[in-house]
Amino acid sequence: MASFSVSALLLFLCLAAVASAQLSPTFYDTSCPNALSTIKSAVNAAVQKENRMGASLLRLHFHDCFVQAGSFPSLAPSCMASRLG
C-alpha cells in the first residue's frame, strides 16, 4: 500500500509540473537563433501572397488540430505535418 501511495504522489507531482508549463517565445534562441525571424518572414510572405492566409493559419491551429485531435486522437499526427506548402 505504501508503494502505491508513493507512486501516486510521484505521478501527481509529475502531472502538476507538466500542467504549469508555459510556452516561451525564447525557447529556440539557443538551438535555432533565427527561428522567430524565419517564421515571421515566411508568414508575412504567405499573407502578402494570399490575404486569407493569416485566418487560415489561425483556423489550422485552433480548429483543425486542437478540436479534431481532441475528438479524434488518431488525427493528431496530421497536425504536425506542414500545411503551408
Backbone as CSV, one residue per row, in Angstrom:
resi,resn,N_x,N_y,N_z,CA_x,CA_y,CA_z,C_x,C_y,C_z
1,MET,0.821,-1.191,0.000,0.000,0.000,0.000,0.864,1.254,0.000
2,ALA,1.995,1.200,0.718,2.878,2.361,0.790,3.485,2.666,-0.576
3,SER,3.842,1.610,-1.329,4.429,1.844,-2.649,3.408,2.460,-3.603
4,PHE,2.144,2.079,-3.460,1.096,2.689,-4.276,0.965,4.173,-3.953
5,SER,1.017,4.508,-2.676,0.906,5.909,-2.257,2.074,6.729,-2.786
6,VAL,3.266,6.163,-2.726,4.447,6.859,-3.237,4.330,7.030,-4.747
7,SER,3.897,5.980,-5.433,3.725,6.061,-6.886,2.672,7.096,-7.258
8,ALA,1.578,7.112,-6.528,0.520,8.084,-6.796,1.009,9.503,-6.549
9,LEU,1.789,9.697,-5.503,2.336,11.019,-5.199,3.294,11.469,-6.297
10,LEU,4.168,10.572,-6.743,5.097,10.909,-7.825,4.354,11.239,-9.110
11,LEU,3.332,10.471,-9.418,2.535,10.743,-10.608,1.870,12.110,-10.504
12,PHE,1.311,12.417,-9.358,0.667,13.706,-9.140,1.663,14.850,-9.305
13,LEU,2.864,14.699,-8.743,3.877,15.747,-8.852,4.321,15.944,-10.294
14,CYS,4.455,14.854,-11.032,4.827,14.959,-12.447,3.740,15.665,-13.247
15,LEU,2.504,15.300,-13.004,1.396,15.946,-13.709,1.289,17.421,-13.347
16,ALA,1.528,17.754,-12.099,1.479,19.152,-11.672,2.585,19.955,-12.349
17,ALA,3.755,19.359,-12.498,4.863,20.057,-13.154,4.557,20.303,-14.623
18,VAL,3.975,19.339,-15.286,3.631,19.485,-16.701,2.506,20.495,-16.878
19,ALA,1.547,20.497,-15.988,0.398,21.391,-16.106,0.794,22.849,-15.972
20,SER,1.878,23.143,-15.279,2.287,24.529,-15.105,3.250,24.989,-16.194
21,ALA,3.545,24.145,-17.162,4.445,24.514,-18.246,3.814,25.609,-19.098
22,GLN,4.636,26.520,-19.539,4.170,27.631,-20.356,4.973,27.669,-21.651
23,LEU,4.357,28.198,-22.692,5.069,28.409,-23.940,6.013,29.591,-23.770
24,SER,7.128,29.538,-24.457,8.103,30.616,-24.349,8.549,31.043,-25.743
25,PRO,8.495,32.341,-26.039,8.961,32.800,-27.347,10.479,32.700,-27.494
26,THR,11.187,32.459,-26.414,12.645,32.342,-26.473,13.123,30.893,-26.408
27,PHE,12.227,29.934,-26.589,12.570,28.515,-26.461,13.690,28.108,-27.418
28,TYR,13.652,28.586,-28.664,14.625,28.178,-29.674,15.803,29.142,-29.800
29,ASP,15.960,30.079,-28.888,17.028,31.069,-29.008,18.420,30.459,-29.077
30,THR,18.658,29.376,-28.370,19.994,28.779,-28.392,20.146,27.736,-29.493
31,SER,19.122,26.935,-29.730,19.251,25.865,-30.724,19.029,26.353,-32.149
32,CYS,18.218,27.379,-32.328,17.938,27.912,-33.669,17.662,29.410,-33.535
33,PRO,18.710,30.213,-33.444,18.533,31.633,-33.153,17.711,32.398,-34.192
34,ASN,17.659,31.926,-35.412,16.913,32.631,-36.462,15.495,32.116,-36.634
35,ALA,15.037,31.253,-35.763,13.720,30.629,-35.937,12.597,31.653,-35.973
36,LEU,12.555,32.568,-35.023,11.457,33.526,-34.950,11.416,34.431,-36.174
37,SER,12.561,34.951,-36.589,12.579,35.825,-37.766,12.242,35.049,-39.038
38,THR,12.679,33.795,-39.129,12.356,32.965,-40.291,10.859,32.693,-40.369
39,ILE,10.263,32.366,-39.238,8.820,32.098,-39.203,8.037,33.356,-39.536
40,LYS,8.436,34.484,-38.947,7.741,35.748,-39.220,7.812,36.115,-40.696
41,SER,8.981,35.976,-41.298,9.107,36.338,-42.712,8.320,35.379,-43.603
42,ALA,8.286,34.098,-43.254,7.510,33.137,-44.049,6.016,33.419,-43.948
43,VAL,5.546,33.736,-42.748,4.122,34.045,-42.573,3.777,35.353,-43.271
44,ASN,4.631,36.371,-43.128,4.374,37.642,-43.814,4.329,37.462,-45.327
45,ALA,5.245,36.669,-45.866,5.247,36.421,-47.310,3.983,35.682,-47.738
46,ALA,3.548,34.732,-46.946,2.331,33.981,-47.272,1.106,34.878,-47.216
47,VAL,1.049,35.785,-46.238,-0.092,36.704,-46.119,-0.077,37.717,-47.259
48,GLN,1.111,38.161,-47.670,1.199,39.085,-48.807,0.717,38.417,-50.090
49,LYS,1.032,37.137,-50.235,0.638,36.396,-51.433,-0.858,36.091,-51.429
50,GLU,-1.395,35.735,-50.265,-2.817,35.391,-50.126,-3.327,36.004,-48.830
51,ASN,-4.185,37.013,-48.938,-4.649,37.767,-47.773,-5.324,36.899,-46.722
52,ARG,-5.945,35.819,-47.122,-6.670,34.965,-46.176,-5.773,33.995,-45.423
53,MET,-4.484,33.994,-45.732,-3.572,33.023,-45.120,-3.491,33.186,-43.603
54,GLY,-3.537,34.405,-43.098,-3.497,34.608,-41.649,-4.656,33.915,-40.959
55,ALA,-5.851,34.108,-41.504,-7.032,33.448,-40.941,-6.941,31.933,-41.109
56,SER,-6.396,31.494,-42.223,-6.249,30.053,-42.451,-5.301,29.420,-41.437
57,LEU,-4.226,30.128,-41.111,-3.284,29.607,-40.117,-3.916,29.543,-38.732
58,LEU,-4.690,30.563,-38.385,-5.391,30.520,-37.099,-6.354,29.346,-37.050
59,ARG,-7.070,29.134,-38.131,-8.009,28.010,-38.175,-7.260,26.683,-38.067
60,LEU,-6.156,26.584,-38.755,-5.357,25.358,-38.708,-4.980,25.010,-37.272
61,HIS,-4.492,25.975,-36.543,-4.014,25.688,-35.193,-5.128,25.564,-34.170
62,PHE,-6.123,26.428,-34.238,-7.133,26.426,-33.187,-8.327,25.535,-33.484
63,HIS,-8.570,25.216,-34.727,-9.725,24.373,-35.034,-9.298,23.003,-35.524
64,ASP,-8.597,22.973,-36.628,-8.263,21.698,-37.248,-7.456,20.799,-36.323
65,CYS,-6.472,21.332,-35.639,-5.633,20.489,-34.778,-6.248,20.255,-33.415
66,PHE,-6.548,21.321,-32.684,-6.999,21.150,-31.306,-8.364,20.497,-31.217
67,VAL,-9.317,20.941,-32.014,-10.669,20.391,-31.920,-10.696,18.962,-32.432
68,GLN,-10.161,18.734,-33.624,-10.214,17.394,-34.194,-9.296,16.430,-33.459
69,ALA,-8.135,16.891,-33.036,-7.232,15.994,-32.310,-7.836,15.607,-30.967
70,GLY,-8.601,16.508,-30.367,-9.265,16.175,-29.114,-10.402,15.202,-29.326
71,SER,-11.107,15.352,-30.440,-12.232,14.477,-30.727,-11.791,13.145,-31.311
72,PHE,-10.752,13.203,-32.125,-10.263,12.012,-32.812,-8.751,11.926,-32.628
73,PRO,-8.269,11.301,-31.571,-6.831,11.263,-31.301,-6.003,10.699,-32.451
74,SER,-6.596,9.906,-33.317,-5.827,9.351,-34.430,-5.456,10.423,-35.441
75,LEU,-6.105,11.592,-35.413,-5.787,12.670,-36.343,-4.658,13.559,-35.842
76,ALA,-4.259,13.427,-34.602,-3.244,14.301,-34.026,-1.942,14.324,-34.826
77,PRO,-1.406,13.191,-35.318,-0.161,13.260,-36.077,-0.266,14.114,-37.338
78,SER,-1.449,14.207,-37.937,-1.579,15.013,-39.141,-1.428,16.489,-38.837
79,CYS,-1.621,16.886,-37.597,-1.467,18.286,-37.218,-0.005,18.684,-37.163
80,MET,0.872,17.719,-37.097,2.291,18.027,-37.056,2.848,18.271,-38.462
81,ALA,2.151,17.836,-39.477,2.634,17.990,-40.841,2.503,19.437,-41.282
82,SER,3.419,19.867,-42.112,3.360,21.234,-42.622,2.272,21.333,-43.676
83,ARG,1.394,22.308,-43.525,0.323,22.511,-44.496,0.478,23.845,-45.210
84,LEU,1.647,24.477,-45.074,1.850,25.782,-45.695,2.173,25.662,-47.173
85,GLY,2.732,24.539,-47.599,3.201,24.380,-48.973,2.094,24.286,-49.886
